[in-house]
Amino acid sequence: MTAILTEMRNAFHRDLIGTGTLTLNDRGIPSNADKSQKSSIIFASGIARRIGVTNRLTKLSGQTSGGNFEKSVCSFLESSFKLFNHLRPGYWLVRNLGSSRHNYALAELEPYVHLDYLARAVSENPELRSVLGNGYLISPDVIVSRQPELDVVINNGRPLVDSAVACRTILRAENNPKMILHAVVSCKWTLRSDRAQNARSEALNLVRNRKGRLPHVVVVTGEPSPSRLASLALGTGDIDMVYHFALPELIESVESTEQDEAATLLKTMVDGSRLRDIADLPLDLSV
């Protein structure tokens, strides 16, 4: 019997193929490959062959493929995270901000509601922008948030809390009407140019601007090049983890070549707990 999570992972890959995000061009080069880099084409082709990509279409624009990738990741996470609600009970909301994305999206959520006050102050006094810069502007791709709990749920039949105790915790709806940010998922279909650095900057802004517990900060990517993955995955202090859309297929693809350096680098990231498969993500978010 096939695991339900495996079926969802396969559906995620079919979605990427169906939307034209993951496809082959008329020369057989996968859409996530860098056509100027031979190894990228080899590794991406190996992934495509193992996933079963056969459709040949004109490559989508970067903005369109990036938007499609965000939607596919959000859909996978929304359906798979629910499977493990028994591990992390609560009412959860997974959202792709998409076209509704704006610089103050996180100001609607704890522990970043203070950014709304800051944004209004800057709007009323533009001179503040020259002092504060734009480090407080955070525009995430996919977010996971949790609804605060009613006291009847928290008490669970016993008088655990009342109006005289635990009056500041944001988990109680009695204290906090805002959703609580649990995770920020940055989606990068590929890691060309400065995209890796952008993901790091977004993560550091989340670290610096919080007033409370730091949410999970992760990146999901379809990048086939181990060296480019390493530019984002190696190191600590900003991003929790990088998740690959098809890690087992990438490992098999790299190991089937004679590029030992790429294979060693990939093994370093995996064994060093810096790179995991997207199927690991819903369980990791249950921690």
Secondary structure per residue as TSV (DSSP state, phi and psi in degrees):
chain	resnum	aa	ss	phi	psi
A	1	M	-	360.0	132.0
A	2	T	-	-79.7	135.1
A	3	A	-	-62.9	143.8
A	4	I	H	-59.5	-38.1
A	5	L	H	-64.7	-35.3
A	6	T	H	-63.7	-42.8
A	7	E	H	-62.2	-39.0
A	8	M	H	-69.0	-37.4
A	9	R	H	-63.9	-42.8
A	10	N	H	-62.9	-40.0
A	11	A	H	-64.4	-36.2
A	12	F	H	-61.0	-44.6
A	13	H	H	-66.0	-39.9
A	14	R	H	-63.6	-35.4
A	15	D	H	-64.6	-42.4
A	16	L	H	-63.4	-38.2
A	17	I	H	-71.1	-43.4
A	18	G	H	-64.5	-32.6
A	19	T	T	-85.1	-2.5
A	20	G	T	79.9	8.9
A	21	T	S	-70.9	-45.6
A	22	L	S	-108.1	108.8
A	23	T	-	-151.2	178.0
A	24	L	B	-114.6	144.2
A	25	N	-	-87.2	-173.1
A	26	D	T	-67.5	-13.0
A	27	R	T	-100.4	3.0
A	28	G	S	82.9	14.3
A	29	I	-	-89.0	126.4
A	30	P	B	-64.0	151.2
A	31	S	T	-70.4	-16.6
A	32	N	T	-96.7	5.1
A	33	A	S	-90.9	151.3
A	34	D	-	-90.0	108.1
A	35	K	T	-65.0	-13.0
A	36	S	T	-92.0	-3.0
A	37	Q	-	-120.4	113.2
A	38	K	H	-58.7	-45.1
A	39	S	H	-64.8	-36.5
A	40	S	H	-61.2	-42.3
A	41	I	H	-64.6	-42.6
A	42	I	H	-63.1	-47.7
A	43	F	H	-68.5	-42.9
A	44	A	H	-65.5	-36.9
A	45	S	H	-66.4	-38.1
A	46	G	H	-63.8	-40.9
A	47	I	H	-63.2	-48.7
A	48	A	H	-59.2	-41.2
A	49	R	H	-65.9	-40.5
A	50	R	H	-73.0	-30.2
A	51	I	H	-80.6	-27.5
A	52	G	T	100.0	35.5
A	53	V	-	-81.5	122.4
A	54	T	-	-129.3	-16.9
A	55	N	-	-70.3	137.6
A	56	R	B	-114.1	112.3
A	57	L	-	-137.5	161.9
A	58	T	-	-66.4	134.0
A	59	K	-	-61.8	134.2
A	60	L	-	-70.4	159.9
A	61	S	-	-64.4	158.2
A	62	G	H	-59.3	-39.0
A	63	Q	H	-67.4	-41.1
A	64	T	H	-68.4	-46.4
A	65	S	H	-65.0	-37.0
A	66	G	H	-65.1	-42.3
A	67	G	H	-65.0	-40.9
A	68	N	H	-63.6	-40.5
A	69	F	H	-62.8	-43.4
A	70	E	H	-56.9	-46.7
A	71	K	H	-64.0	-40.8
A	72	S	H	-66.8	-42.0
A	73	V	H	-63.2	-44.4
A	74	C	H	-61.6	-44.2
A	75	S	H	-63.1	-43.8
A	76	F	H	-62.2	-46.4
A	77	L	H	-67.3	-39.6
A	78	E	H	-61.2	-43.2
A	79	S	H	-78.7	-36.9
A	80	S	H	-79.7	-34.9
A	81	F	H	-63.5	-32.4
A	82	K	G	-65.0	-26.0
A	83	L	G	-60.3	-28.1
A	84	F	G	-110.9	28.3
A	85	N	T	-62.8	-23.9
A	86	H	T	-70.5	-20.6
A	87	L	T	-86.0	-29.7
A	88	R	S	-139.7	79.4
A	89	P	-	-61.4	157.8
A	90	G	S	137.9	171.8
A	91	Y	-	-96.4	117.9
A	92	W	E	-115.8	147.5
A	93	L	E	-129.7	123.7
A	94	V	E	-108.3	124.1
A	95	R	E	-132.7	137.9
A	96	N	E	-98.5	114.3
A	97	L	-	-66.8	-30.3
A	98	G	G	47.1	-131.3
A	99	S	G	-68.2	-15.9
A	100	S	G	-85.4	-1.9
A	101	R	-	-60.8	136.2
A	102	H	-	-147.1	165.6
A	103	N	T	-63.4	-19.3
A	104	Y	T	-113.8	25.0
A	105	A	G	-59.1	-37.6
A	106	L	G	-75.3	-12.1
A	107	A	G	-68.6	-9.8
A	108	E	G	-86.5	-5.4
A	109	L	E	-125.3	145.9
A	110	E	E	-76.1	139.6
A	111	P	T	-103.3	42.8
A	112	Y	-	-122.6	16.2
A	113	V	T	-64.0	-24.0
A	114	H	H	-66.0	-19.0
A	115	L	H	-66.0	-25.3
A	116	D	H	-66.1	-43.6
A	117	Y	H	-63.7	-39.2
A	118	L	H	-66.2	-41.9
A	119	A	H	-63.2	-41.1
A	120	R	H	-66.2	-37.6
A	121	A	H	-64.9	-40.9
A	122	V	H	-66.7	-39.2
A	123	S	H	-62.1	-39.6
A	124	E	H	-79.0	-24.5
A	125	N	-	-137.0	84.3
A	126	P	T	-56.0	-22.6
A	127	E	H	-63.4	-24.2
A	128	L	H	-64.1	-28.8
A	129	R	H	-61.5	-36.6
A	130	S	H	-68.7	-23.2
A	131	V	H	-87.2	-44.5
A	132	L	H	-86.0	-23.3
A	133	G	T	71.5	-156.1
A	134	N	T	-121.1	22.0
A	135	G	T	-65.7	-16.1
A	136	Y	T	-89.5	-4.4
A	137	L	-	-83.5	116.9
A	138	I	-	-128.2	122.3
A	139	S	-	-125.6	85.3
A	140	P	-	-76.3	163.9
A	141	D	S	-88.4	-62.1
A	142	V	E	-125.1	135.0
A	143	I	E	-127.3	149.7
A	144	V	E	-118.8	125.5
A	145	S	E	-131.7	161.1
A	146	R	E	-123.9	139.0
A	147	Q	-	-79.5	135.6
A	148	P	-	-59.4	152.9
A	149	E	B	-97.7	143.1
A	150	L	-	-70.0	152.8
A	151	D	H	-60.1	-32.2
A	152	V	H	-64.2	-32.8
A	153	V	H	-75.1	-44.3
A	154	I	H	-62.8	-43.1
A	155	N	H	-69.8	-34.9
A	156	N	T	51.5	45.3
A	157	G	T	89.2	-2.7
A	158	R	S	-127.4	154.3
A	159	P	-	-81.0	69.4
A	160	L	-	-77.3	-40.6
A	161	V	-	-134.2	155.7
A	162	D	-	-149.9	-167.1
A	163	S	T	-69.9	-9.1
A	164	A	T	-102.8	-2.3
A	165	V	S	-141.3	153.3
A	166	A	-	53.0	50.2
A	167	C	-	-87.7	0.2
A	168	R	S	-118.6	-15.5
A	169	T	-	-62.1	137.1
A	170	I	T	-80.3	-8.2
A	171	L	T	-73.4	-23.6
A	172	R	B	-85.4	125.9
A	173	A	T	-62.5	-24.6
A	174	E	T	-61.8	-31.1
A	175	N	T	-98.4	-29.0
A	176	N	-	-138.4	117.9
A	177	P	-	-87.2	-7.6
A	178	K	S	-89.7	148.5
A	179	M	E	-65.4	151.9
A	180	I	E	-104.7	124.4
A	181	L	E	-71.0	125.3
A	182	H	E	-105.7	-36.3
A	183	A	E	-154.7	146.5
A	184	V	E	-119.7	123.0
A	185	V	E	-114.0	112.0
A	186	S	E	-89.5	127.2
A	187	C	E	-109.2	117.8
A	188	K	E	-126.3	103.5
A	189	W	S	-57.4	-43.4
A	190	T	-	-134.0	171.0
A	191	L	-	-119.6	55.7
A	192	R	-	-81.4	164.7
A	193	S	T	44.5	-120.8
A	194	D	T	-104.1	18.5
A	195	R	H	-65.4	-35.2
A	196	A	H	-63.4	-43.5
A	197	Q	H	-66.3	-35.4
A	198	N	H	-60.9	-41.2
A	199	A	H	-63.7	-39.6
A	200	R	H	-65.5	-42.0
A	201	S	H	-63.2	-41.7
A	202	E	H	-61.4	-42.6
A	203	A	H	-64.3	-43.6
A	204	L	H	-66.0	-34.1
A	205	N	H	-64.3	-37.6
A	206	L	H	-65.3	-39.8
A	207	V	H	-65.0	-46.5
A	208	R	H	-72.6	-31.9
A	209	N	H	-99.2	3.0
A	210	R	-	-79.5	153.4
A	211	K	S	-125.3	77.8
A	212	G	S	143.5	-159.5
A	213	R	S	-66.7	139.2
A	214	L	-	-74.7	129.5
A	215	P	-	-70.9	166.8
A	216	H	E	-59.5	135.4
A	217	V	E	-125.7	108.2
A	218	V	E	-133.0	163.1
A	219	V	E	-125.7	135.7
A	220	V	E	-114.9	131.2
A	221	T	E	-141.3	159.8
A	222	G	-	-113.0	15.1
A	223	E	-	-62.9	127.7
A	224	P	-	-91.1	-11.1
A	225	S	-	-89.2	118.1
A	226	P	H	-57.7	-36.6
A	227	S	H	-66.0	-38.2
A	228	R	H	-73.5	-35.1
A	229	L	H	-62.3	-39.7
A	230	A	H	-64.0	-32.3
A	231	S	H	-62.5	-21.9
A	232	L	H	-107.1	-38.9
A	233	A	H	-77.3	-38.6
A	234	L	S	-72.5	142.9
A	235	G	S	101.1	164.5
A	236	T	-	-135.6	170.3
A	237	G	S	108.6	-16.2
A	238	D	S	-125.4	-63.8
A	239	I	-	-95.8	132.6
A	240	D	S	-61.0	-50.4
A	241	M	E	-163.6	150.5
A	242	V	E	-104.9	131.4
A	243	Y	E	-113.9	130.7
A	244	H	E	-97.8	143.8
A	245	F	T	-69.8	-16.6
A	246	A	T	-155.7	63.6
A	247	L	H	-65.5	-48.5
A	248	P	H	-58.0	-38.8
A	249	E	H	-67.4	-36.9
A	250	L	H	-66.0	-44.0
A	251	I	H	-59.9	-46.3
A	252	E	H	-62.2	-40.8
A	253	S	H	-63.7	-44.9
A	254	V	H	-68.6	-42.0
A	255	E	H	-69.1	-21.2
A	256	S	T	-78.3	-9.4
A	257	T	S	-99.1	179.5
A	258	E	S	-103.2	22.4
A	259	Q	-	-91.0	82.5
A	260	D	H	-62.7	-36.0
A	261	E	H	-63.5	-42.8
A	262	A	H	-66.0	-41.1
A	263	A	H	-64.4	-41.6
A	264	T	H	-65.1	-42.0
A	265	L	H	-63.9	-42.0
A	266	L	H	-64.0	-42.9
A	267	K	H	-63.5	-37.8
A	268	T	H	-61.3	-42.6
A	269	M	H	-68.5	-41.2
A	270	V	H	-70.6	-50.4
A	271	D	H	-67.6	-26.0
A	272	G	T	-88.7	11.7
A	273	S	T	55.9	45.6
A	274	R	S	-118.4	-10.4
A	275	L	E	-142.6	126.5
A	276	R	E	-135.5	170.4
A	277	D	E	-84.0	155.1
A	278	I	G	-60.9	-25.2
A	279	A	G	-67.2	-19.8
A	280	D	G	-77.4	-21.6
A	281	L	H	-61.2	-49.8
A	282	P	H	-60.6	-33.6
A	283	L	H	-73.0	-40.6
A	284	D	H	-63.3	-33.7
A	285	L	T	-75.2	-10.6
A	286	S	T	-85.5	-6.3
A	287	V	-	-76.2	360.0
